[in-house]
């Protein structure tokens, strides 16, 4: 193997890292907002093309903060998770 082959491999690696690291960081921040493991989704995002699919997968989940707020509202209203009122007979 010559020097030009090593140079092209380094160029490909740098290009790969410049593309995939921002995707991993973005997916990790989305995972945190969704209540999922930041480390898991961050590392899985490094896998070529898999990171793009993970972004769509993560976006499909509702935000954890919104779910928590809705749960608090339902508790205050006295409504169970199945939609029935606690005191209804």
C-alpha positions in Angstrom: 0.0 0.0 0.0 1.3 3.4 -0.9 1.0 6.8 0.7 -1.9 7.9 -1.4 -4.0 4.9 -0.2 -3.3 5.8 3.4 -4.2 9.5 2.6 -7.5 8.6 1.1 -8.4 6.3 4.1 -7.6 9.2 6.5 -9.7 11.5 4.3 -12.6 9.1 4.4 -12.3 8.6 8.1 -12.3 12.4 8.8 -15.3 12.9 6.5 -17.2 10.1 8.2 -16.5 11.6 11.6 -17.4 15.1 10.5 -20.8 13.7 9.3 -21.6 11.2 12.0 -20.5 12.9 15.2 -23.0 15.8 14.9 -25.7 13.3 14.1 -24.8 11.3 17.2 -24.9 14.5 19.4 -28.2 15.5 18.0 -29.7 12.1 18.5 -28.3 12.0 22.1 -30.0 15.3 22.9 -33.3 14.1 21.3 -33.0 10.9 23.4 -32.6 12.9 26.6 -35.8 14.9 25.8 -37.7 11.7 25.1 -36.5 10.1 28.3 -34.3 7.5 26.6 -30.7 6.6 27.2 -28.4 9.4 25.8 -25.3 7.1 25.7 -27.1 4.3 23.9 -28.6 6.4 21.2 -25.5 8.5 20.8 -23.2 5.5 20.3 -25.7 3.7 18.0 -25.9 6.8 15.9 -22.2 6.4 14.9 -23.2 3.3 12.8 -23.4 4.5 9.1 -27.0 5.2 8.0 -28.4 3.8 11.2 -28.1 7.2 12.9 -30.5 8.7 10.4 -33.1 6.0 11.1 -32.6 6.5 14.8 -33.4 10.2 14.5 -36.8 9.3 13.0 -37.4 6.6 15.6 -36.7 9.0 18.4 -38.8 11.8 17.0 -41.8 9.4 17.0 -41.8 9.3 20.8 -43.6 12.0 22.8 -41.5 14.2 25.1 -41.1 12.9 28.6 -41.8 16.4 30.1 -45.1 16.6 28.3 -46.1 13.1 29.4 -45.3 14.0 33.0 -47.3 17.2 32.8 -50.3 15.3 31.4 -50.0 12.7 34.1 -50.0 15.5 36.8 -53.1 17.1 35.2 -54.9 13.7 35.1 -54.1 13.1 38.7 -55.4 16.5 39.7 -58.6 15.9 37.7 -59.0 12.4 39.3 -58.9 10.6 36.0 -57.2 7.2 35.7 -54.9 6.1 32.9 -57.8 4.3 31.2 -59.9 7.5 31.0 -62.4 6.6 33.8 -63.0 9.0 36.7 -61.8 7.5 40.0 -65.0 8.3 41.9 -67.4 7.3 39.1 -69.6 4.3 39.7 
